[in-house]
Amino acid sequence: MAVLSSCAADDATPAAFYAHQVDRNMFYEINLDAAASGYDFLGGASLRGVRKPEQAKEVYSALKKAGYAITHNPDSVTLLGSDRVMLLADPDKRGNDNSIGYTVDSLQGAMTVAQMTQAALNHLMKQSPDQFFMMVEDGEIDHASHANDAGAAIKDILSFQDAIKVAYDFYKQHPDETLIIVTADHDTGGMAIGSRTNRVNLNLIDSQRISKDKFSDYCRSLIRNNESMSWDEMKKFLSDKLGFWTTVPITENETKDLQVLFDKAIVARESQDQRTLYNNFNQFAVKVFDLFNSHVGTSFISGNHTANPVPVFAIGAGANNFKKALNNIEIPLLIYDLTR
């Protein structure tokens, strides 16, 4: 068994596969459940149940006792000589505690979902070559959608494609005994292609070189550190990172509105953050990315989960069972029936 995520290894989705706690924020207890799970491979950005020294000591002791070797290098997994492996992102090369980092931010040396998937697959083929189960999550897609950051979401969808290709290449070698299912537990944000104000131009996504999270963090750091920044300096930053006034045709009126909010939020420090599930966004950052989305031609209906249906794609042994519309609770039952 392997469970891995681009989010923390004790985040809600991976934890649902091995933990039995009443709250998703019980990270310490979830970490102890991970140690007791007996899974061959666990992976993620970090463990959040080790923030307190006493709890960290207990968690790492439990993992060691259960036979887990912990590594930050996906290429080292097959060299560890351990039956059980926990792969965590290098703390100096990840986005934050709950993220290996958005693809759009191009973090130097950051671990990718494709690398994690290949490492897990290599380990499972060594430990249990006749039969195994893997769950792979790219949680950055969800995080970016909570943020209404279309560019970051799209770039991580493309990154997730690389992880799917790893699985698909394995399927091509074992087509009669491999089943791949690609789906989601829910929709987030209700992102749509199309807006009321501008024509769709998805090519502008390639102008984006910073996530909304990183940009908002940058704005907050200016305020927190009492750093001064002129409007001309901010314009250059927006041009370099988002293509404003170059590839993205920001109008004169849009520029005036941006400058007014810049003076209020960044210079005068008179704005409130917008709260979402995974981050709080500076008011100026919200305006900047709403404007960027408008020019790209993407729009959102929410900053939270929605009731929109999600796709289910399947290929391989038993894939015909997943052709119809399904309640998501039916999917694990179908997998169970196929593996009995």
TORFI-957939 format. One line per field, with one value per residue (C-alpha): x, y, z. Coordinates in steps of 0.001 Angstrom, whole numbers, plus 524288, in hexadecimal, padded with zeros to 5 digits. Example, Ala and Ser with C-alpha at 12.3 -4.5 7.8 and 13.67 -1.06 7.14 Angstrom:
<nodes>
x c(8300C 83566)
y c(7EE6C 7FBDC)
z c(81E78 81BE4)
</nodes>
This chain:
<nodes>
x c(80000 804B5 7FE48 80497 800F8 806DD 800FB 80539 80588 7FBDC 7F283 7E431 7E49E 7F076 7EC8C 7DF1C 7E5CC 7ECFE 7E82D 7DC55 7DAB2 7CEE2 7D569 7DE81 7E6A6 7EA99 7F7D5 7FF20 7F513 7F498 8036D 802A9 7F860 801A2 80C22 80271 7FCCB 806A1 8068B 81277 813BB 80EDF 8126C 80FA1 814E1 8168A 8110D 809B5 80815 8165B 81617 81723 823EE 81D88 813EF 81E96 82697 81B0D 8175D 8251C 826F5 81A58 81E45 82BB6 825E6 81C90 82826 826A8 832A2 830B7 836EE 83605 83B8F 8326C 83E10 842F0 836B0 83B13 8487F 843DE 8427C 8362D 82919 821DA 824FC 82036 823F4 822F1 826CC 8336B 82F58 8381F 83255 823A2 818B7 814C6 810E9 80543 80AC3 81619 813FD 80C15 81165 80FA9 8191A 82417 82A59 8387B 83A69 82C50 8276E 81CDC 810F5 8165D 82308 81B5D 812CD 81E75 82537 8190D 81725 8254C 82423 81757 81CD3 827C8 81F37 812A8 81413 8083C 7FDF5 7FDBB 7F579 7F9F1 7F309 7F98C 7F45C 7F833 7F22A 7F7E5 7ECCD 7E327 7EB27 7EC53 7DDBB 7DACF 7E33F 7DC34 7E995 7E678 7F473 7F9DC 7EEC8 7F0F0 7FFAE 7FDD2 7F3D6 7FE57 8082B 7FEB2 7FE38 80C9F 8094E 7FE3B 807C7 81078 804E4 800B7 80E37 80D5A 7FFCA 80503 80E95 803E2 7F724 7EF91 7F197 7F234 7E6E9 7E8FE 7DE34 7DF73 7D53B 7D348 7CC5C 7C5A3 7C623 7CBE3 7C921 7C03F 7CA44 7C4D0 7CB16 7C4B2 7C1DB 7B89C 7C30B 7CD4C 7CF50 7D5C7 7E485 7EA40 7F784 7F8FA 7FA85 808B0 80ACE 808A4 81519 81017 804B5 7FA81 7FF43 80D45 8092E 80052 80B28 81425 80A61 808A6 81763 81866 80E6D 813BE 821C2 81D89 82475 821CA 81E7F 81AD5 80FF1 819E7 8212C 81491 81122 81E28 81BE7 80E60 813E5 81EBF 8164C 80916 80BA6 80392 8049E 80CA2 80602 7FA07 7F369 7F023 7E7FA 7E9E7 7DDEC 7E262 7EFC0 7E99B 7E15A 7ED50 7F531 7EA47 7E9B4 7F88D 7F91E 7EEC0 7F323 801EF 805C4 7FBB8 7FA26 7EB50 7E5A1 7E088 7E473 7DAF9 7DA2C 7D9B9 7DBB9 7EA79 7EEDF 7EB0F 7ECCE 7F0E9 7E658 7EF75 7F33B 7E4DF 7E2B7 7EED2 7EAE8 7DCA0 7E17F 7EACF 7DFF1 7D732 7E109 7E3C0 7D526 7D351 7C997 7C5E6 7B91F 7BEF0 7CB28 7C671 7C1FD 7B646 7ABDE 7B07E 7B259 7C050 7C536 7C93D 7D2F9 7D6ED 7DF3E 7E37E 7DE0D 7D00D 7CF81 7C1F8 7BC55 7BF25 7B819 7AB5C 7A893 7AD03 7AB72 7B966 7B70E 7B4A6 7C281 7C997 7BF0B 7C129 7CFDB 7CDC6 7C524 7CF2B 7DA47 7D382)
y c(80000 80DA7 81AB2 82769 8359A 84273 8479D 84364 834B7 836B4 83F4E 83B60 83365 82AC6 8298B 8247B 81863 81483 81C67 81B32 8285D 8312A 83DAF 84035 84968 83EDB 83DF3 8379E 82CC2 82B40 829C6 81ED4 8183E 81966 81246 80796 80664 7FCBD 80342 800FC 80F1F 81C23 82911 8378C 8451A 8438E 83E6F 848B9 8408A 8427E 85110 84F02 848BD 83E89 83A7A 83A47 83114 827D0 82835 825B3 81B0D 8147C 81563 80FBD 804C3 8019C 8008D 80D24 8134D 821D8 82876 83570 83011 82886 82289 81C65 8148F 807E2 80919 809F7 7FB60 7FD62 7F683 802EC 81096 81E42 82851 8367C 842B2 8496D 85438 85DE7 85AB7 85A8E 86481 86378 85962 8552D 85608 8515B 85E25 862B6 85F28 86D44 871F3 8697E 86702 862FD 854A3 8527C 84485 841C4 838F1 8313E 82EA0 82A64 8217A 81B08 81921 812DC 80A34 8059C 80278 7FB09 7F303 7EF36 7EC58 7E713 7E4D9 7DBE0 7E524 7F2F0 7FF45 80D5E 81A24 8262D 833E2 840EB 84978 855DF 855AB 856BF 86123 86983 8684B 86C99 87872 87AB2 87A17 874A1 874D1 86D4E 86369 8611B 85FB8 8559D 84E37 84D3D 84906 83E9E 839C2 8365C 82DE9 8276E 82473 81D38 814AA 81365 80EEA 80455 800A9 7FEEB 7F4DF 7EDDA 7F0CF 7E4C7 7E6A3 7F550 7FE9A 80D5C 81668 82529 82D20 83704 836E2 843C6 84FDB 85C4B 86A10 86697 86B8A 86E4B 871E2 87E90 88BBB 89721 8A13D 89B7C 89133 88479 88480 878F0 87B93 88688 87C1E 87AEE 8891B 8851E 88222 88332 87D2E 8855D 87F7D 883CE 89141 89361 88EE9 898A8 8A3BD 8A033 89FD1 8ADC9 8B201 8A9BC 8AE40 8BC50 8BC57 8C76F 8C4D2 8CE7A 8CC6C 8CBFD 8C11B 8B97D 8BB78 8B57E 8AA26 8A79D 8A899 89ED8 89518 89635 89CE7 8A8F1 8B3CA 8AADF 89E19 8A0F3 8AD4B 8B489 8C08D 8CE56 8CD7D 8C053 8C647 8D195 8C841 8BFFD 8CBDD 8D0A4 8C36D 8C283 8CF94 8CB06 8BD0E 8BDB1 8CBD4 8CFDB 8C203 8C3B2 8B6E8 8AA17 89CA5 893AF 886C2 8798D 86BA2 86B22 87950 88758 8905C 89E86 8A73E 8AC63 89E7E 89AED 8A654 8A324 89500 8981D 8A11A 896D8 88C96 89631 8980C 88974 88715 87E9B 880BF 87AAA 8797F 8768C 875D5 86911 85B88 85AE5 850E7 8502B 8424B 83DC7 83527 826FF 82166 8131F 80A18 7FC12 7F009 7F2A7 8005B 7FDBF 7FE35 80CC8 81141 81580 820FD 81D33 821E7 82329 81965 80F10 80FF3 8092C 7FEB3 7FBEF 7FB44 7F1E5 7E905 7E8C1 7E4E5 7DA14)
z c(80000 7FCB9 7FFE5 7FBC8 7F9D8 7F5A1 8024D 80FDB 811D2 81D06 81544 81417 80788 80A5D 818A2 814B7 80F5F 81BD3 82794 8306E 8372C 838D4 833F7 8288C 830FC 83AC2 8342A 83F76 840A5 831D7 8319F 83B99 83333 827A9 82F44 832C2 82512 82006 812A6 80A3F 805D7 80B18 804DC 8059C 807DD 8168C 82354 82AFD 8373A 83AFD 83DF1 84CA7 85111 859D0 84F4A 84502 84D75 84EDD 8407D 83B86 84599 84130 832EC 835CD 83DE0 832A3 82967 821AE 81B83 81909 80D64 80624 7F97C 7F062 7E955 7F5F4 7F919 7F2A3 7F8E4 806F3 808F2 8110A 80F5F 81303 80E3A 81134 806EB 80B46 803C9 80774 8110F 809E4 7FC80 7FE80 7FE36 80C87 816CD 80EC6 8010A 7F8CB 7F16B 7E5D5 7D875 7D40B 7DE9D 7D90B 7E657 7E45F 7E7A0 7EBDA 7EB6F 7E14A 7E1E5 7D66E 7DDD8 7E9D2 7E191 7DB19 7E841 7EE1A 7E237 7E292 7F100 7EF7B 7E44D 7ED62 7F92B 7F366 7E4C1 7E362 7E8D5 7EE3F 7EF8C 7EDF4 7F0CB 7EAFA 7ED8D 7E7C2 7F233 7EC54 7E263 7EDA0 7F4AD 7E871 7E617 7F40E 7F0E5 7E3E5 7DD7B 7D008 7CB18 7D6A3 7D5BD 7C741 7C8D0 7D393 7CB7F 7C112 7CB5F 7D00E 7C20C 7C395 7CF6B 7C7F0 7BCEA 7C69D 7CA2B 7BBED 7B7AF 7C21B 7BD24 7AF55 7B4A4 7BC70 7B51F 7B981 7C813 7CA2B 7CCD9 7CD0C 7D1E4 7D157 7D88D 7E37F 7F08D 7ED38 7E4B4 7EA4A 7E5D1 7DA72 7D0AE 7C32C 7B651 7B249 7B88A 7B67B 7B41E 7AB04 7A09E 7A495 7A2B6 7A9F8 7A3E4 7ADD7 7B859 7B407 7B81F 7C64E 7CDD7 7DBC6 7E30D 7E9DC 7F6AD 7F460 7EF9E 7FB53 80476 7FDC2 7FFB7 80E07 80FF5 80ACF 814F1 8200F 81DF5 81B9A 80E75 80525 7F6F9 7EC7B 7E2BC 7D7B1 7DEC3 7E09C 7D244 7CE6A 7D7AF 7D1EB 7C43C 7C72D 7CEA0 7C7C6 7BADC 7BE4F 7B408 7AB2B 7A77E 7B005 7AAAB 7B73C 7B3F1 7B8DD 7C1AD 7C71E 7C9D5 7D14C 7D96D 7DC80 7E0B6 7E9AA 7F073 7F0DA 7F7FC 8018C 803FA 8029C 8050B 80F3E 814C7 81542 81062 81595 810EB 809E9 81122 80A48 80F14 80CEB 80CB9 80F5E 803C8 803DA 7FDFF 7F37D 7EFA9 7EE60 7E50C 7DD0A 7DAE0 7D865 7CDA5 7C855 7C819 7C0FC 7B60A 7B51F 7B44D 7C05D 7CB42 7D84F 7DFBE 7ED14 7F55A 7FB3E 7F74F 7EE41 7EADD 7DCBE 7D790 7D576 7CA68 7CC16 7C25C 7C27F 7BA4A 7BBEE 7C295 7C6CC 7C112 7BB41 7C904 7C9B2 7BD5C 7C3AB 7CCAD 7DA47 7E81B 7ECD3 7F7D6 7ED61 7E81A 7F366 7F3B8 7E547 7E764 7F2C2 7EA96 7DFAE 7E8CC 7F053)
</nodes>
